[in-house]
Amino acid sequence: MSRKILTILSMCAIFSLPMAFADSEEKLEFGSELQETLGHFWALEINLDENNSKLALVHATHPIAELYGSMSEKLVDHPEFDAKLQQTLMDLQNKANTKVTREEAQQAIEEAKSVISEAEEIVIGDLANDDAFKAQLANVLLESSKVEYAEAVSDGIIEEMAEFQDGSSFIWRAKELLATMNIDSTTAEKISSNIAAVEQAYDQQASPSDVSTLVDAVIADFEMISGVPSVESEHMEEAFESPRQQLNSGVLPNEIECKPELILVLNNYDSRPACVTESGADKLESLNWGTRA
C-alpha cells in the first residue's frame, strides 16, 4: 500500500470522526512521551551498570526536565496522579544514581516504571492495547531516533554519547512494542529483521543517512500495520546543537541557544541547562527545579 493511499485513508478517518481523532492525537502524543521516558529508564540502567554517573544523571533528569511539562497538560483532570508522577520523576534524579547501591537505584526505577504504567492506563486506556496505536507509537519513536542519531554521529565517530543512547533507547522501545503486537509471524519477523539491521548500523556507527534509510524501512513496515503515514520529526532538518553539544564546545550555561519555540531553563542546583516549551518552563519553575535564564 502506497503512502498516498495511506494518507487518503487517514484523512477519511479524520473527517468522519473529528472529535475521536483529536482525542486519539492527544493520546498518541502522551503515549510517545511515556515511551520516551521508558527509553530513558533503559539507558539509565545501562549507565548505572557501567558506573557512568554523568550519563546516568542525563537520563534520570530528562523525563522531568523535558517531558513532564507536556505530560502534565494531559493530566489536568487527575491532579492527584499528576502530583504523584511529578514527585516520582523528581525523586528518580536523587535515588537512581551511582551514589546509592545498585539495588536501591533499581528499586527507584521500578517504582517509576509502575507509575508510567499507571499513567498509560489513566490517559490512554484500552487504546494502549491496539496494535495500530502501538505501530503509530513505534513510528514516533523511530522518527525521533533519526534526529538523535544525526546529532550524535559524524564521520563514523560518536561525538555525543547521550544523544546516541537516546536514539538507541527509542529503537529498543519500538522493538519492545513490536513484541507485544498480535500480528502474523511473517510480518513480525520482517520487522524484527529490519530493526536488527538498524541496530547493526548503530554498532558500526554508520552514516546518519544510511541509518535514516534503514529506519525508514522499519517505519514503512509499521505504517502497514497502523494504516497511518508516519510524520517526520519537525527537528529532522534543523541544524541546531543541543544544550549538551553547546556546553561541550565551551558555551556557558546561561548563553545556551534554544530553538526559537523553546525556552532556556537552568537547574537551580548545578545550572544544568534545558530547552523546554513555555508550559514546561512554567512547570519546572513551579517545582523549583530551575529558573529561566
N, C-alpha and C positions, 0 to 999 in steps of 0.2 A: 504494500500500500504506500503510495507516494505521500510526501509531506503536504502537497496541495490538497489531496483528498482528506488527509487527517485534519487539515485546517478547516475545510468545509464542514466536516462532521462536528468538529469542536464548536464552530460558530453556530451551527444549528442548535446544538445543545444549549449554548448561551442564550440565544434568542427565545427558546421555548421555556427555559427555566431561569429567568434572570435573578430572582432572589436566591434560589438554591445555589446558583453558580457563585454569587457573591459570597455566600456563606462558605462554600467549598474553597474558594480562593483564600479566604482568611484562615481556614483550617490547614490548607496546604502551606501557607507561609509559617504558621505556628508549628506545624509538623516538621518542616525543614529546619526551623530553629532548634527544635528538640533533637533532631538527628545530628545537627552540627555540634550540639552540646555533648551528645553521647560520643561523637568522634573525638572531641577534646578530652573526654574522660579516658578514652582508649589511649590517646597519645600521652596523657598524664601518667597512666600506669606504666607505659613503656619507659618513660624518663625516670620514674621512681625506681624501677628495676635497675636502671643503668646509673642510678645515683646522680642524675643530672639535675641539680636543683634549679638552675637557670631556666631550662626549658620546661621543667615541671611547673614552675610558677607561671610561665606564659600560658600553659593550657589550663591551669587551675583558675587563672584570672579572666581569661577570655569570655567565658559564659556570662559572668556578672557584668563585665565591662562593656561588651559589645552585643550581647544577645538578650539579656534580661529586660532591657528597656522596652524593646519591641514585644517581647512575650507578655510583659505586664499589661500592655494595652489590650490584650485579648482576655484578660482575667478581671476586668472591671466588675463583672457580676459575681466574682468569687474572691472578695478581698481577704478573707482569712487564709485561703490557699495561696494567694499572691504573696502574702507576708511569709508564709511557710517556705515558698520557693525562693524568695529573696534571701531569707535567713540561711537556707541550706547552701545556696551558691556563695554567699559571703563566708560562711563557715568553712567551705571547701578550701578557700585560699589559706586558711590558718591551720587546718587539720591535715590536708593532703600535701605534705611536703617532706623533705629529707631530714627535717629536724625531729620528727617523731618516728616511731617504729613503722616498718613497712606494713605490719598488721593493722596498726591504728589508722594509717593513711588509707588502706584498702577499705576499712570499715566506713570511713567518711565517704569514699567514692561509692560504695554500695548503697549507702543511705541516700546519696544524691541521685543515683540511678533509679531508686524506688520512687523518689519524688517526681522525677521526669516521667516515669510510667504513669503516675497518678495524674500528672498534668495532661498527658495524652488522653487519658480516659475522660477527664473533665471537659476538655475543649473539643477534641476530635471525635470521641465516642466510637460507635461501631464502624465509622468510615475508615478508621485506622486498620481494620481487618480486610479492607477491599484491595484486591490485587492491583486494580487500575490506579488507585490512590497511591499505593506503595511505589508503583512504577514512576509516577509523577514525582514523588519524593526523591527517588533514586536519581532522577534526571536533574533535579535542582542541585543535589549534592555533586553530581558529575560535572555540571556546568561550573560550579564553584571550584571544583578541583582543578580545572584547566587554568583558571585565573591564578590560583595559589602556586601551581607548578611553574607557570610562566614567570612569576615573581621570584621563584626560588632558584631556578637552574639557568645557568648561562655557560655556553661552551663546554658542556659536559661536567660542570662543577656546581656543587650545591653551595650557593652563596648565602642563602637564607634558610637555615635548617628548620626554623619554626614554621615557615610557610610550606616547606617541603613536607613536614609532618602533617600540616593541615590538609594538604592535598591527599596524602596517603590515608588519613583518617576518613576522609569523605569517600574515597574509593572503597575502603573497608566497610563503611556503613551501607553503601549501595549493595555490596556483596551480602551483608547481613540481611538486608531487606529481601533480596532475591531468595535467600534460604527459607524465608517464611511464606513465599508465594505458592499458591496451589495451581501451578501451570504444568504443561506436559513436559516430560523429561527431555525431549529433543530440544525444545526451546530453552529450558534451564541449562542444559549442557552447552549450548551455543553461547549463551550469555556468559556462563562461567568461563568458557574458553577465551572469550573476548576480554573479560576482566583480567584473566591471568596474563594476557598479552600486555595490558596496561601496567600491571604490577611488575612485569619483567622490564618494561621500558623505564619504570621508576628505578629499578635496581641498577640499570645501565646508565642512568642519568641521560637519557635520550634528549634530543632537542625538543623544546616546547611544542613546535609544530607537529612533530611526529607523535608526541603524546596526545595532543589535541585530536589528531586524526584517529588514533586508536580509541580514545574516549568517545568520540562521535559515533563510532561503530556500536558501542555499548548503548549509547543514548538512542540510536535508531532501533535497537532491539526492544528497549523499554517503551518506546513510542508505539510499537506494535501492540504491546500489552495494554497500554493506557488509552490508546486512540486519540491522544492529545499531543500536539507538537511541543517539543521542548523549547524553552525560551533561553537564549544565550544570556549569560550574565551581563548586566549593564556595564560591568567593570572590565569586560574582556579586552576591549581595545584601548583602555586607558593606560597611558604610560605614566604611572604615578607611584612613587615609592611609598611603601608602608611606613608607619611610625618607627618600627624596628629597623628598617633599612636606613631611614634618615638618621636615627641615633647612631647606628654602626658607622655611618660615614662622617660623624662628628657634629651633627646638628644638635644644638641644645634642646632640651625637652620643651621649653616654652616657645621655641622657634619652629617647632614641627609644623609642616604644612599639611592640612587635610584637604580632601576633595571638597569642592565648593558646597555640596549639600551637607557636609559633616562639620562637627564642632570639636575643637581640641579640648580635652579634659585631662588634667594632671592629677594623679593619685596623691592624696593628702599625706601619705606616709613616706613615699620614696620618689615622688614626682614622675612616676612612670606614665607616659602619655597614652591616650586612647582617642581615636577619632570616632565619634558616635553621632547619632541623629539628635535633633533638638529634644525629642522626648527622652532619649537615652541620657542626654546631659542633665536634664531636669531630674531624672530618677537617680543618677549617680550622686548628684549634689544633695538630694533629699536623704540619701543613705550615708552621707558624709564620706563617701568613697573617694570623691575627687572634686576639683574646682575648675571651672572654665578658665582657660589661660587668658 
